[in-house]
Amino acid sequence: MTRSPAWHARIDADGAVGSGFLVSGRTVLTCAHVVAGDRASVVFPGAPGLAPVPARVVVRGHAWAGGDRDPGDLAVLELDRPPGLAPAAFAPLDAPYASPAPRLVAYGFPFGYGEEGVQSELRAISSQLIRDEWAQLGGWRGYGQETDHGFSGAAVMVEGTGTVAGMVVSHDPVSHTSRMIPARILARHWAPLADLVPTPGYPAEEKRWLRELVARVGSPALAGALGRLLRGAAGPLGVEPPPGEPGSLWEAVWYLLSEAGRPEPGALPLAELTARLAGLVGDETLGAELRDWSRAHRARHDPPPVAQPAVSHAAVGLMSYAPAPTYAAGHAAAQTALNTAPYAAAPAVPPVVAPGPVVGTPPATRRWSPILVEIKRSGADRGALLVEVSAYRDGGRRLVAEQRLAEREVRAWVLDRIDDAFAEIDTEGRELIAFALPRRWLNKPVDQWTTRKGMSTPLGCVAPVVVMDHDRRGSKRLQFRLKKMWDVLDRQPGSAVHGISCAGSARPEWLTVQLQDVVGPVGLTRPPKSPRDRLHTAVLDAPAPIVLWPRTGCAGGASCGGSCRGAEFLNALADQLSVLPPGDLPERIFELRKSAFGHDGPEPHWAADLSFVWEDPRWFPDVPPLSQSPVG
């Protein structure tokens, strides 16, 4: 015959008798209404030789106000000494609602059975909770021992496994039904219980680390932001967030732990939440620890590495560059036509002779490990910017950090977070840092941002740095066009630069039409004069996937004679890029920026102030938009 588990407990408190159960070496759970005072005596009937153990109340449900219908009717007792008994184990969260319905058993101490106790057979009526707090229980046979006085605080045990599904909290003598606080709700009210309640994919140590970090944050510091935080973490990953605002940060965290299912690569909402949370806390040390948790959690669920095909560049190796003549053969006529008549018919796209990759799939001949820095207007604070740093791995985007910042704070914060992002990317690929910027920022020298305080090495000399137009990333039509263009670019052995002369600004809208038939880099002789510069807008709206210009270029405009610095810049571009495949240009620009940084000549290196828009959307798939704005 199977013995009753020794972890069942009787609670004696100021003449009242209730039930409870041992959940760890010295911790017993019961109902808050069972223990009105601060002390109680705990008896374990399953261990007859064990004397009563004094205990004190260390926690009460924060939402319980003493009423029969108040949520959070839970108390935690700490025993004065360990009883030396094995504690209860918890059942899977959906165990009491399985089909066929399992038999549930509660052990209580009603009148007449105060010493040895008695059992009640139960079943869950539905998986639907009452007021998101209680599950309703009925008798297993429709008759038998009911869970009346003396059962409050009793563990509801799944008969077949001996594991705990919840705790009896009340009984209705009219309907002969009972209410249970399921283990899922118990852990919401008392966070340490989450370490013991099964949540597949989350080991107890990982949950304990997260729980301790959350406790250090505290909910008051996030007043009004919890709903946005939860939606931002859950929405893009297909997890339906609860209605309304979570009552606490722990409630938001526990909701994802208990409702989001087993974590899988690409569906790690808690990694998203902790990365966002790190940007909201004022303590930088705590923020770094939250990012560490996010990174470690993702690392646990990374898929095994897949062998990549060897990179093959038929025309030229990345590190063995051989310069081509200025205006390479086959390109000179097209370049001359653009320089002399900028709005004449554009050169035809080279004929396609081989099938290309599936639209939206990065080619197998090169492999990047991208880091994305996205800067846009916050919408919440006038003048503030919403800045996100993400890493891409296994085709999915991983948020590293998110923060609202004043413009003067952006550089230092971004550089620190880029350092964090390097821990997230795949070491098998070549790192690529991309800035998705609003158009008024496109000419900013982000490649020259220094990597650390006290060091002068520019970011663009540490890794390939490219710029993307944030407006284009928000346009499905332009993103589709860019993907189609890259299907052609992937089959081109070279990158003939299509130059736009200094005088070419009479009809920018016609230039947009012409450039739709130009597949390759577009070179400009000058920087944008304003955020709405018509020439630059025309090129970006074409949309040209690769655009280069000097940040300090020709100032003559229409009066320029064609022998200015801008023309020299176009010549140098054609000389350097024409024999390289378009997908290799970030690496070549990286080498040029290093050469410019080390240049000691009397004149500045022609590539010292080079802006480089390079946008291949296949390497930067976006997350689906939220149903509500993330900016609040």
N, C-alpha and C positions, 0 to 999 in steps of 0.2 A: 504494500500500500504506500502511495506517495505521501510524504510528510508535508504539512503546511509550511510554507517558507517562514523562516524565523524573523524576517524583516517586518512582518506585520506588527503594528504597535497599538497599545491602548494608551490614551492620554488622559491623565487625571489632573484637573486644574481647578482649584477652588470649589471642589464638590461636583463639578461637571465632568462628564465622561465622554470622550470622543475617540476617534481612531486616527491613525497616522501610519507612516511607513518610512523606513530607513533608506536614505538615498546615497549616503556616503558614510565614512567611518564614524562620524559624530554628528551627522545631520539628519533630522527627521522633518518630514513635511506633514502639515495638518491644515485645517481650516482656521482662519483668523477668529471666527466666532466661537471656536472651541476653547481658546485660551484668552480669557479676558484680561488677565494680569500678565506679569512679565516672567513668571516661573510656572513650571509644570513638572509632573513626575511621569516618566515613560516606562511602561511595562511591555515586555516582549513575551507573549504567551507561548510562542513557538520555541522558547528557550526556558523551560520551567525552572531550571536551577539558577537563573540570572535574577539578581535582586533589582528592584526598581531603580531607574537611573534618573537623577535630577537633571533638569534642563532649563535653559532660559530662552526667551523669545528674542531672536536677533533681527528678524525681518518680518514686516507685515506688508501685504499688498498695498501699494501706494494709493490705489483707486478705491479701496474698501473704506466706507464711512460708517460701518456698523449695521447697515440695513440688510434685510433678507434678499433684496434685489440688486445690491451693489456688486459691481464686478471686482475682481481681485481679492476674493475671500480666501486668502492664503497666508499661512504663517510658517516661518522657518524656525525650528528649534535646534539649539546647539546643546548637545549632551555634555554633562560635566566630565564624563570619562567615556572612552570608546567601549561599546559593548562586546566587541570582538566577533560581530556577526557579519555575514556577507550581505551587502545592501541589495536593494531591488535593481533590476535592469529594466529599461524602458523598451516598449514595443515600437515597431515602425509606426509613423504617424497615421497611416491609413488602415492599420490593423483592425480596429474595432468595426470598421465599415465594410469589411470584405464580404464577398458573396461566394458561398453561403455564409450567413452571419455567424461569427464565432460566439461561443458561450463565454460570457464575462462573469467574473466572480468578485464580490466585495466581502471583506471581513470586518464585521462591526461588533459593537458591544451594546445592544439594546437592553431595556429593562428585563431583568431575570437572567441575563447572560453576561453580567459585568465582569466576571472573572475570566472565563474561558473564551467568550465570544461566540459568534455564529456567522454562517456564510449565507450570502444571498446570490441567486443566479439571475443574470441580467443579459440584456441584448441592447444594442444601439438601435434606436428607431430610425434614425436618418443621419447622414453625414452633414446635413445642414445645421449650422449652429444657431442658437437663439441669442440674438443681440451680439453676435460675434464673440460669445463668451462661453455658453454652455451647450453641451450635447445632451439630448433627452434619452433616458434609458427606460425600458419597460421590463417587466418580469419575463424570464426565459420561457415559462410555461403559462403565464397568465395568473399564476397563483404561487404561493410559497412565501418565504420570508421577505418582507419588504425592508427597504433601507431607511427605516425611521430613526428616531433619536438614538444616538450611539454609533451611527455609521458615518457621521460627518468627518471628513478627513481620510476615509478609507481609500486605499488603492483599489482601482478597478483593474483587475488582472485578467489577461487573456488566458483562458483555461488551458488551451493546447500548448502554450509556450511558457507560461508562468511569468510573463513580462507585463509591465504596467502601462496601461493606455491612458490613464487619467485619475482623477480624484473625485469621490462623491462629495457633493457640497450641499444638497438639499433634497427633500422628499415632499411629494404632494399626496396627502392621504385621500383626497377626493378622486383624482385620476389614477392613483396608485402608480405613479411614475416618479422617476428621480432625475436629478440633474448632475452632470459630471463636468468638471473643468478638464478638458482634454490636455494631454501633455504639451501639445503645441501652444496652448494658451497659458499653461503654467510657466513655461519658459519665457513667454512674452512678459509676464509679470515679474519673474525672478530670473535674471540673466544667467547666473551660474548653472542653472539647470540645463541650459543649452549644451553644455559640455557632455551631458549624459544622454540627452534625447537624440535618437538617430537622425542624422541628416546626411544621406549618402553623398559621398564625395568630399565631405568636410571632416577631417580627423579632429578628435577632441582637442589636441594641442593647437591646431590652427584656429579653432573656434575660441579657445581660451585667449590666445594672443589677440585676436580681433576684439573680443569682449573687453579686455583690459584697455585697449586703445580707445574704444568707444567710451568707456567710463571716464577716461581722462579728458575727452572732448567736452562731455556734458551737453545736454540739450538746450539750456538757456542761451548758449552762445550762437545757436542756429535757429533762433525763433523766427518763424515765418519762412524758413528756407528748406524745411524738411521735405515738404511735398515736392518742391522742384528738384531737390536732390534725389529723391526716390524715383521720380518720373524720368530724370535724366539717366539714371543707371538702368532702370528696368525697361523703359519704353523702346529704345533702339534694339533691344535683344529679344523682343517678343514676349516679355513678362507683363501681364496685366497688373498695373499698380492698384492698390486699394483705393476706394473713394475717400475723399477728405484728406486732412492733414494727419500724419502719424502723431501719436501722443508723445513720442520721445524718439531720440536717435536710435536707441536700442530697438524700439518697435520696428523702425524702418529696416534695420539690419536683420532682425529676426524674420521679418516678412520674406526677405530674399533668401535667407537660409532655409526656411521651411516651405516656401511656396514655389521657388524657381526651379525645383528639380535638380537632378544631378548636374554639376557643372561640367561643361564640355568646351573644347577649344572653340572660340568665337561666341560663346554664350556664357560669360562669366560676369554676371551683373554686380557681384560684390567687389570684383576688381575695379569695375567702373565706379562704383559708389565710393570706395576708399580713395581712389585717385582724385575724384571731385572733392571729397571731404577734406583732403590734404590742403586744397587751395582755400578753404574757408576757415581753417583754424589759425589763430594768431601765433601759435607756438611753432617755430620753424623745426625744432627737434621732433615734436609730435607729428608735424606734417611729413617729415622725412621717414618716420617710422610707419606712417600710414602708407606711403608710397612703397616702402619695403615690403609691407604685407601684400599689397596689390601685386608687386612683382613676383614674390615668392609663390603666391596663389596661382598666378598664370604659369609660372615655371612648372608647377606640379602637373598641370594639365596640357602642357605642350605635347603635340603629337611627336612620335619618333622622327628623327631627321630622314628625309628622302634624298637618295643620291641624285645629284643634279648632272645633266649632260655637260660635257666639257664645252667651255666657251670657245667659239671659233670665229675669228675675224679674218675672212679671206683677203680683204684688201690690205689691212695693216694691223699690227698689234698695238695694244693700248700704250705700251711703254716703248715701242720702237717706231715712233712717228717719223715719216718721211715727208717733208713739205712738198706741196704741188706748186706748179707755176701759177703766178697771179692770173685770175680768171681762167680756170682750167679749160682744156679743150672741150668743146661741146656746150660750154656754159657762157662763153664770152659774148656770143651774139645775143642771147637772152638778157644778159646783164646790161649790155650797151643799150638795148631797147628800153629797159626800165629806167636807165639813167637819163636818156635823152627824151623819152616820151613816157612819163611815169604812168599815164592812164591809157596807154595803148593796150592792145590785146595782150594778155599775159601768155608766157610760154606754156606750151601744152605739157601735161603730166606725162612722164615716160610711160610707154605701154606696159601693161601688166602681163607678164608671161608665165607666172607661176601662181598657184593658189596660195592665198595668205592664211594666217591663223584665224581662229574664230574671233569675231569682234568682241573686245573686252578681255581677251586673254593675253597677258604679257608673253612676249616671245621667249622661246627656250634658249636662244643664243646669248642672252645676257641675263644677269640676275642682280637685282638691287635689294638692299635692305633699307627701306625708306623710313625716314623720320619726318613728320609733317608738323610745321609750326603754322597755326591758323590764327590770324589777327583780324578782328572785325569789330564794328561798333557794338558796345554792350547792349544798349537799349534800356538798361536799368538806371544808369547814372549818366548825366550829361557830361560828355567829354571822356568818359571811361571807355576802355577797350576790353573786349572779351578775348582772352588769349588761351589757346589750347595747344598742347604739345602731345602728339600721338606717335606711336610706333606701329609699323605694319609688319605682320608676321603671319606666314601661312595664309596669305590672302585676306586677313582680317585686320581691322583697325583696333589698336589698344590705346585707350586714353592713358596718358602718363600723368598729366596735370592740367588743371583748368583754373583760371584766376581772372578776376576783373582788376584791371590795373589802369593807372594814369599813364600817359604816353612816356613820361620820364622814367617809369619803373620797368618798362617792357624789356629793354635790352638785358639787364642783369638777370631778371627772372627767367627769360627765355634761355639764356646760356646755361644757367644752372639746371633747368629742366631738360635741355638737350643732353646734358651729361647723364641724367637719370634715364633718358630714352635709350641710350646705348646699351643699357642692361637688358632691354626688351627685344632688340632686333636680332635677327638670325645671323650668326657669325659666318655662315657659309656664303652670304652675299656681300656685295660692296656697299658700304654705307652711302646713303644719299640724303642730304638735308634739303627739304623743300619748304619754302615760305609761301603760303597762300595769303596774299595781301590785298587790301583794298587798292583801287587804282591810284589813289593819291599817295600810296606808299611804294609803288612799283619801282621808283627810282632811288629808294633808300639803299644805302650801301650795307645791306645786311651781311654780305659776304665779308665785309671788313670789320664786323663786330669782333672784338677780342674775346678769346675763349675764357680767360680767367682774370680776376683782378691782379694787377701787377705784372701781367704778361702782355706782350704786344703781338703775339701770333694771331693773325686774323682767322675767323672761322672758315673762310674760303680756302685757306691753306692747310686746314686740318682734314677736310673732307669735301667732296663735290657739293656745291651749294647751287640750287636753282630757285627761281621765283615762279609762282603761278598767280594768275589773276583770279581773285576771289569772286568777282562778278561772273566769270565764266564757269566757275565750279558750281554756281547756283543755277545755271541754265542747262536743262536737259538737252535742248536742241544743240547747243554748242559742244556739250560733252559728247554727244553722239557723233557730231562731225569730227571732233578730234580723234575719237577711236577709229573712225573710218580712215582718216588720214594716216594714222599710224599703221594700218594694214598695208598701205602703200610704202610708207617710210621704211618699214622693216625689210622690204625687198630691195631697197636702194643701197648700193655699195658706197655711195658718196653723199656729201651734203653740199650741193651747189648753193651758194648764198645768193639770194635774190635781193639786190640792193635797191633802196628807195632814195632817190637823190634829194639834195637839200631843197630844191625848188618844188618838189612834188606835193603840193597841198591845195590845189585849186578845187578838186572835187573828191574829197575823201570817201564819200559814199560809193563812188565808182571804183575806187581802189579796193574797197571791201569786196565788191563783186568780182573784180579781177583776181584777187588773191585766193578766192575759193578754188581756183584751178591751179594754184601754185602749191606744190607739196614739197616743202623743204624750208630751211632757215630763211628768215627775212631779216635783212640788216638795215638799220636806220642810222642816219648820220648825226643825230642829235637826241638829247633826252626830251621827255615831255615837258612842255612849257607850263602846263597846269594839269589838274586831275582830269579835265575834260579836253585835253589836247586832241584836236580832230584827227591828226595824222596817226597818232598812237592808237586812238580809239578805233579808227578804221582797220588797222592791222589786227588788233586784238579781237575785233568783232568778226573777222573774216571766216573762221578764226585761224590764225597762224599758230601752229603748235610750237614753233621755235622762233624767238625774236631776240635780237641782240642790238644794243646801242651803247654808245659811250655816255657816261654820266656828265662828262664835259666835252661836248662836241661842237659842231659848226654853229656859229652864232649869226652867220650872214643870211641864212634862209634863202629867199627868192633871189637875192642879189649875189649869191655865191657863184664864183666862177668855176667851181668843180675841182679845185686843187687844194681844198681846205683839209683840216684835220679829219672831218667826217669822211671824206673820200678816201683818205689814207687808212682810216679805220676799216672801211669796206674792203679795200685791197688786202689788208692784213687778214681779215676774216676769211676771205676766199682762199688766200694762200695757206692758212692753217687748217681749215675745216673741210675743204672740198673732197678730200680722199677718204674721209672718215664716215662710217655709217652713222645715221642720225642718233641711234641709241647710244653711241659712244661719246657724244659731244660733252655731257657733263664731266666725264673723265678728262677730256682734252682741255676744257676750260679750267678745270682744277689745276692741271699742269701749267697752263698759261698764267694763272693767278700766282702760283708759286714763283714762276720766272719773274713776274712783275714785282713781287714783293722783294726778291733778291737783286733787282736791277740797280746798278750803281752808275748808270750813264748820266750825261749832262741833261738829257731830256727824259721826261717820264716815259715809262714803258707804255706802248699803245693799249695794252690790256689792263692797265692799272685801275681804271674806273669803268669796268665793263659790267653792264646789266644784262642778265641772261634769263629770259623767260623760256622754260622748257617744260612742257606740260604733256605728259602721257597718262591719261586718266586711269589706265589699266593698273598702274602701280599704286594708285591712291583711291580705291573704291570708297565711296562715302557711306555712312550709316544712314538708315531710313530716318526721315524727319519725325520728330515727336508730335503727338497729337496736340500738345500745348507748348507754347513757346518756352524754351529753357532759360530765357533771360529774366523772367519774372516781371 
